[in-house]
Amino acid sequence: MKSGHKLLRSCALGFCFSTALAAADLWTTAYYPAYHQAQMAPEEIDFSVVSHVIHFSIVPKADGSLDTVANGLTAARSADLVAHAHAAHRKALICVGGADSEAGFQSATSSANLPGFVNQLVSFMTDNGYDGVDLDWEPLTSADAGRYAALANALRTALDLHTPRPLLTVATASEPKLFASLQSQFDQINLMTYDLAGPWPGWVVWFNAPIYDGGYRFPSTGSLIPSADGLVTEFLGNRVSNQKLAIGSPSMASCGITVEAPPPGAPCCRVNPGRWPPQSRRWPGQPFRPIITSRKTITGMTPRRRPT
């Protein structure tokens, strides 16, 4: 997932969906943020539209232990979600990570900390009745490929000792070669085909979750603008099985601003004034005006941290 906000289909909550592309064993997985559980209780979830619900989220600490309260998770909230999911014959998983979790994962997966980290993940899952673990290491780069592989392999081995066999899923938007080598360890590889535009160096105004790139390219590099189709093609091109892949779709409402008079043919530019620097909130030489005055953000699929 990514920002500190996810889950099922509700305007009051941000639900993120991953829908499998394969013809067999289709799944629809939704992230459910514990910090919004008071606004949308598990009994309000329409479980008929999902096959799996991922509870967001616990966070890795540097010593390999778990921060179980950073995103509002409690034993009571875990029990509530798991009970309702199982009553509807659906799977409930626990997510570990979220946006900006890279440093915690790096330390937790050191050779000294990895065994204890894996044991704690499995114990948290079993103690709270979850049906599996979802890995959300963000950002994930090639520099961390070795640590990530060690974690995935060790966690899969530990999970396989339990009956029924727990699920191991992942949310990712990078490193297709790594996931090609690890795909046998995962039950789902859910692509984060959203948050595909931002106030980043060399970026352009673009859609949050476009299906296709429309043939548009970055003026600075000539490479294609990101899209769901492009990311799926990249993973398939690296021989990740389509039976493992799903695409993500956010359901969100965000505060932001729009610019006056964007360049001809450009889509409306919306940003979050609480996160984006002032220089990213306007076209050069153009004024900007607020379209939503509140800075509270409700978003979907890939939480970061509990919002402040």
C-alpha positions in Angstrom: 0.0 0.0 0.0 1.4 3.5 0.5 -0.1 6.4 2.3 -1.5 6.0 5.8 -4.9 5.4 4.4 -6.6 2.3 2.8 -9.6 0.1 2.5 -12.9 -1.0 1.2 -15.4 0.7 -0.8 -16.4 3.8 1.1 -16.0 7.5 0.7 -15.5 7.8 4.4 -12.6 5.4 4.3 -10.0 4.8 1.7 -10.1 1.2 0.5 -7.5 -0.1 -1.9 -8.4 -3.0 -4.1 -6.2 -5.4 -6.0 -7.9 -7.4 -8.6 -6.2 -10.4 -10.2 -5.8 -10.6 -14.0 -5.6 -14.3 -14.3 -8.7 -16.3 -15.3 -8.3 -18.9 -12.6 -8.5 -18.3 -8.9 -9.4 -14.7 -9.2 -9.2 -12.6 -6.1 -10.2 -9.1 -5.0 -8.0 -8.0 -2.0 -8.9 -4.8 0.0 -6.7 -3.1 2.6 -8.5 -2.0 5.8 -6.7 0.6 7.9 -7.0 0.0 11.6 -6.9 3.8 12.2 -10.2 4.2 10.4 -11.9 1.3 12.1 -13.9 3.6 14.4 -15.4 5.3 11.3 -16.2 2.0 9.5 -16.6 -1.0 11.7 -16.0 -4.6 10.3 -19.8 -5.3 10.4 -20.3 -2.5 7.8 -17.9 -4.1 5.3 -19.6 -5.7 2.3 -17.6 -8.9 2.2 -19.5 -10.1 -0.9 -17.3 -7.8 -3.0 -13.9 -9.0 -1.7 -12.1 -12.3 -1.3 -9.4 -11.1 1.1 -9.1 -8.2 3.5 -5.6 -7.0 4.7 -5.5 -5.3 8.0 -3.1 -2.3 7.9 -0.7 -2.3 9.6 2.1 -3.3 12.0 5.5 -1.7 11.4 9.0 -3.2 11.7 11.3 -1.8 14.3 15.1 -1.6 13.9 15.7 -4.4 16.4 13.4 -6.8 14.6 10.5 -6.3 17.0 7.1 -5.0 15.9 5.3 -1.7 16.4 1.8 -2.9 16.7 0.1 0.4 17.6 1.5 2.9 15.1 -1.5 2.6 12.8 -4.2 2.2 15.5 -4.2 -1.6 15.6 -5.3 -3.3 18.9 -6.1 -6.8 19.9 -9.8 -6.0 20.0 -9.7 -4.5 16.5 -7.9 -7.5 15.1 -10.4 -9.9 16.7 -13.3 -7.9 15.4 -12.1 -7.9 11.8 -11.0 -11.5 11.8 -14.3 -12.7 13.3 -16.4 -10.8 10.6 -14.2 -11.9 7.8 -14.3 -15.6 8.8 -18.1 -15.4 9.3 -18.3 -14.3 5.7 -15.9 -17.1 4.6 -13.2 -14.6 3.7 -9.5 -14.5 4.5 -8.0 -11.8 6.8 -4.3 -11.0 6.6 -2.1 -8.7 8.6 0.1 -6.2 6.7 3.6 -5.3 7.9 5.1 -2.1 6.6 3.7 0.8 4.6 5.2 3.9 3.1 8.6 4.9 4.4 9.1 1.6 6.1 12.3 0.9 4.3 14.7 1.7 7.2 12.8 -0.4 9.6 12.9 -3.4 7.3 16.5 -3.0 6.5 17.5 -3.3 10.1 14.9 -5.9 11.0 16.2 -8.2 8.2 19.9 -8.1 9.2 21.4 -11.5 9.7 21.2 -10.9 13.5 17.6 -9.7 13.6 15.9 -11.7 10.8 15.1 -14.9 12.7 13.5 -13.0 15.6 11.6 -10.7 13.2 10.1 -13.7 11.3 9.2 -15.4 14.5 7.4 -12.3 15.7 5.5 -11.9 12.5 4.3 -15.5 12.5 3.4 -15.3 16.2 1.4 -12.0 15.7 -0.5 -13.6 12.8 -1.4 -16.8 14.7 -2.1 -15.2 18.0 -4.6 -12.9 16.4 -6.2 -15.4 14.1 -5.1 -14.0 10.8 -4.8 -16.2 7.7 -1.5 -14.8 6.4 1.0 -12.0 6.1 1.2 -9.2 3.6 4.6 -7.5 3.0 4.6 -3.8 2.2 8.3 -2.8 2.1 8.5 0.8 0.8 10.4 2.0 -1.0 12.0 -1.2 -2.3 15.1 -0.8 -4.4 17.6 -3.2 -6.0 20.0 -2.4 -3.1 17.7 -4.2 -0.7 17.0 -7.2 -3.0 19.2 -9.6 -0.9 17.5 -8.7 2.4 14.1 -8.8 0.8 14.7 -12.3 -0.6 16.0 -13.5 2.7 12.9 -12.2 4.4 10.5 -13.7 1.8 12.2 -17.1 1.9 12.4 -17.3 5.7 8.9 -16.1 6.2 7.5 -18.6 3.6 9.4 -21.4 5.3 8.0 -20.5 8.8 4.5 -20.1 7.5 4.6 -23.5 5.8 5.0 -25.1 9.3 1.4 -24.2 10.0 -1.9 -25.8 9.0 -3.9 -24.7 7.1 -1.1 -23.1 5.1 -1.1 -19.3 5.7 -1.0 -16.9 2.8 2.0 -14.7 1.9 1.2 -11.7 -0.3 3.0 -8.5 -1.3 2.2 -5.0 -2.5 4.9 -3.6 -4.8 5.5 -1.3 -7.8 9.2 -2.1 -8.4 11.9 -4.8 -8.9 10.1 -7.2 -11.3 13.3 -9.3 -11.7 13.4 -9.8 -7.9 9.7 -10.9 -7.8 10.3 -13.2 -10.8 12.8 -15.1 -8.7 10.6 -15.1 -5.6 7.2 -15.6 -7.2 6.9 -19.2 -5.9 7.0 -17.9 -2.3 4.0 -15.6 -2.8 0.3 -16.3 -3.2 -0.4 -12.8 -4.6 1.8 -10.2 -6.1 -0.4 -7.1 -6.0 0.9 -4.2 -8.1 0.5 -0.7 -6.7 -0.8 0.8 -10.0 -1.8 4.1 -8.3 0.1 7.1 -7.0 1.7 7.2 -10.4 2.1 11.0 -10.3 3.7 13.3 -7.8 5.8 16.5 -7.2 9.0 14.8 -8.1 12.0 16.1 -10.1 11.5 15.9 -13.8 7.8 14.9 -13.4 4.8 16.1 -15.3 1.1 16.5 -14.5 -0.5 13.1 -14.9 -3.3 10.8 -13.5 -3.0 9.0 -10.2 -4.0 5.6 -11.5 -4.1 5.5 -15.3 -4.8 2.3 -17.1 -2.8 3.2 -20.2 0.0 5.7 -20.9 -1.7 7.1 -24.1 1.7 7.2 -25.7 2.8 10.2 -23.6 6.5 10.5 -22.7 8.6 12.5 -20.3 10.1 15.4 -22.1 13.3 15.1 -20.1 14.0 11.4 -20.7 11.7 10.2 -23.5 10.5 7.3 -21.4 6.8 6.5 -21.3 4.6 8.0 -18.6 3.7 5.3 -15.9 0.4 3.3 -16.2 -1.1 0.1 -15.0 -0.6 -1.5 -18.4 3.1 -0.5 -18.4 3.7 -1.9 -15.0 2.0 -5.2 -15.7 3.9 -5.5 -19.0 7.2 -4.9 -17.2 6.4 -7.7 -14.7 5.2 -10.1 -17.4 8.3 -9.3 -19.5 10.4 -10.4 -16.5 8.5 -13.7 -16.5 6.4 -13.1 -13.4 3.4 -15.4 -14.0 0.0 -13.7 -14.7 -1.5 -16.2 -12.2 0.3 -14.3 -9.5 -0.4 -10.7 -10.5 -3.1 -8.2 -9.7 -3.5 -4.5 -10.3 -4.4 -2.0 -7.6 -7.1 0.6 -7.6 -7.4 3.3 -5.0 -10.7 4.6 -3.6 -9.8 8.0 -2.1 -10.8 11.6 -1.5 -7.9 14.0 -1.1 -7.7 17.7 -0.2 -5.7 19.8 -2.6 -5.5 22.8 -4.8 -5.8 23.3 -8.5 -4.0 25.8 -10.7 -5.5 28.6 -12.7 -5.2 28.2 -16.5 -3.1 25.0 -16.9 -1.3 24.6 -20.2 -3.5 23.6 -23.2 -4.3 19.9 -23.2 -3.0 19.3 -19.7 -5.3 17.6 -17.1 -6.2 19.5 -13.9 -3.4 19.5 -11.4 -4.4 18.6 -7.8 -2.1 18.3 -4.9 -2.2 17.9 -1.2 -1.2 21.2 0.4 0.0 19.4 3.5 2.5 17.2 1.7 3.5 19.0 -1.5 6.1 21.9 -1.4 4.8 25.3 -2.5 6.8 25.2 -5.7 5.0 22.1 -6.8 1.5 23.6 -6.3 1.4 25.9 -9.3 2.4 26.2 -12.9 5.4 28.6 -13.3 4.1 32.1 -13.2 0.5 31.0 -12.5 -1.5 31.6 -9.2 -3.2 28.8 -7.4 -6.5 28.6 -5.5 -7.7 26.0 -3.0 -10.5 23.6 -4.1 -10.8 22.0 -0.7 -9.8 24.0 2.3 -9.4 21.2 4.8 -6.1 19.4 4.9 -7.5 16.1 6.2 -6.7 13.4 3.7 -8.6 10.2 3.2 -7.0 7.9 0.7 -6.7 4.3 -0.4 -4.4 1.4 -1.1 -1.0 1.5 0.5 -0.8 3.2 3.8 2.2 5.1 5.1 1.7 6.1 8.7 -1.2 7.2 10.8 -2.1 10.7 9.6 -1.5 13.6 11.9 
